[in-house]
């Protein structure tokens, strides 16, 4: 019994990780996809519509790169999903989200590696705080690349902390470690452009902290960046991708509300003002880190020898630097260009760093208690923090279950699943389905296979419609102003009659106001 006891605590964090993954699997199919996700699955499918239950044979890597050339996304996530899609022979939303959950498991493994020297309670606190957050649930359970970026932040932090402490002297081993960092940076870059800013923070951390073997260390670090540049520079020369939302995003917004919403999501999983409990959490978790930092920098208290105070300062400095560099870019881009950089979804870049900072504070308080500093008071405080974490985890999971549509622009009543089902019921075998653009075609056909002929709106006049009885068009509120022009175009092609058919809410059957079907028929 006593021999097996030490192994039990080491097994508990793994069980906690499995519980987190099981929660995400349980919630995996609560909602359909958004148009942003539709754009991504369209790229994954090489620009081809989803016409059958099997992936398109034309969805090759070259097709993926070509379909992605018009966007500002990096290609690696799409190539990974494309490869797995073709290997498994399926392109369901559950499959793609399952890949994201796999990357979540990679993140959790990284958290376990980072906290390997921690006691059991702080490790469980870290996992619970990180894993049970409605904002992270949103990012993992959407078909987007953000969770892969988070995996980069976690594992690159683990590697940087080791490079910082590495005594140089074993030539080939040293080269291998720094080369591994260069390869990891390269991987991160091809997943998401945002990784550049935490990487800058990591570079500053390594350069500013190093004292011994200064020249050798920086020569090895330069190797890491040579690897990155040698791979990414040729790609950048051939792929001039640029984020451009038309500069309209600079109008009518102020900086502080954007920052407030973004950090509310990161720290509390919800937008500011969405609930009193999460507004409280937004102030409460930074307060935990702040109290721990005040005790740490007061110099009056010391943790156990195995986790010295300077280690807390070292790790805290790294994550703060990474988050600060990223925030500086967001604010600068907002002030000089547009508000794209402070849209709520992009604050996921701070998620790991701030979560780690709060958990680091909890760990320091736990170590003070273990070092017999006010053990009873700290035991009560730590117990209260644990109870708050449990309450937050339950609230976050339940709130996502109730409303999983944050950042999609849709609701349970009004979504592509419901629209697709009703369109299929209205459309006849000899009809053609007219779709506004490539993004809507990808979103609609991924959500609901359409057996009828598909035509994109820009291709309308070039399409032969002689064998078509009717043209069915999915009309959204965004394209309402174009209806008159569309009616004239189809009238000129011998479809003068237009019938408007209401769509209904998938949950309660109410008539929707943001979307309808337009059926154009002959005389």
SULBELMO-V954344 format. One line per field, one symbol per residue. ss: DSSP state (H for helix, E for strand, L for the rest). phi: phi as a letter, one per 20 degrees, with the letter a starting at -180 (. if undefined). burial: I if it has 24 or more other ideal C-beta (glycine too) atoms within 12 Angstrom, else O. Layout:
# SULBELMO-V954344
ss: ???
phi: ???
burial: ???
This chain:
# SULBELMO-V954344
ss: LHHHHHHHHHHHHHHHHHHHHHHHHHLLLLLLLLHHHHHHHHHHLLLLLLLLLLLLLLLLHHHHHHHHLLLLLLLHHHHHHHHHHHHHLLLLHHHHHHHHHHHHHHHHHHHHHHLLLLLHHHHHHHHHHHHLLHHHHHHHLLLLLHHHHHHHHHHHHHHHHHHHHLLLLLHHHHHHHHHHHHHHHHHHHHHLLLHHHHHHHHHHHHHHHLLLLHHHHHHHHHHHHHHHHHHHHHHHHHLLLLLLLLLHHHLLLLHHHHHHHHHHHHHHLLLLLLLHHHHHHHHHHHHHHHHHHHHHHHLLLLLLHHHLHHHHHHHHHHHHHHHHHHHHHHHHHHHHLLHHHHLHHHHHHHHHHHHHHHHHHHHHHHHHHHLLLLHHHHHHHHHHHHHHHHHHHHHHHHHHHHLLLLLLLLLLLLLHHHHHHHHHHHLLLLLEEEELLHHHHHHHHHHLLLLLEEEEHHHLLLLLLLLLLEEEEEEEHHHHHHHHHHHHHHHLLLLLEEEEEEEELLLLLLEEEEEEEEEEELL
phi: .ffegfffffefgfffffffffffffefcfbeeefffffffffgemnefedcfdfffeeegffffffefeddeeefgffffffffffembcffffffffffgffffffffffffdgeeffgffffgfffffdbfffggffedecefffffgfgffffgffffffefeerdgfffffffffffffffgfffeafffgffffffffgfffefdelgffffffffggffffffeefgfffeceebfbdnmffeemcdffgfffffffffecmbfgnfbffffffgeffffgffffffffefmeccefgfcfgffffffffffffffffffgfgfffffecaegfdfgfffgfegfffffffffffffffffffemelffffffffffffffffffffffffffffbedgmdmccffdbffffffffffefegeeddecgbgfffffffffbgdfffdcegfegfeeedfeeebddceddffdgfeffffffffffdmcfecdedfdcffecmffedebbddddceg
burial: OOOOOOOOOOOOIOOIIOOIIOIIOOIIOIIIIIIIIIIIIIIIIIIIIIIOOOIIOOIOOOIIIOIIOOIOIIIIIIIIIIOIIIOOOOIIIIIIIIIIIIIIIIIIIIIIIIIOOIIIIIIIIIIIIIIIIIIIIIIIIIIIIIIIIIIIIIIIIIIIIIIIIIOIOOOOOIOOIIIIIIIIIIIIIIIIIIIIIIIIIIIIIIOOIIOOOOOOIOOIIOIIIOIIOOOIOOOOOOOOOOOOOOOOOOOOOOOOOIIIIIIIIIIIIIIIOIOOOIOOIIOIIOOIIOIIIOIIOOOOIOIOOOIOIOIIOIIIIIIIIIIIIIIOIIOOIIOOOIIIIIIIIIIIIIIIIIIIIIIIIIIIIIIIIIOOOOOOOIOOIIOOIIOIIOOIIOIIIOIIOOIIIIIIIIIOIIIIIIIIOIIIOIIOOOIIIIIIIIIIIIIIIIIIOIOIIIIIIOOIOOIOIOOIOIIIIIIIOOOOOOOOOIIOIIOOIOIOOIOOIOIIIIOOOOOIOIIIIIIIIOO
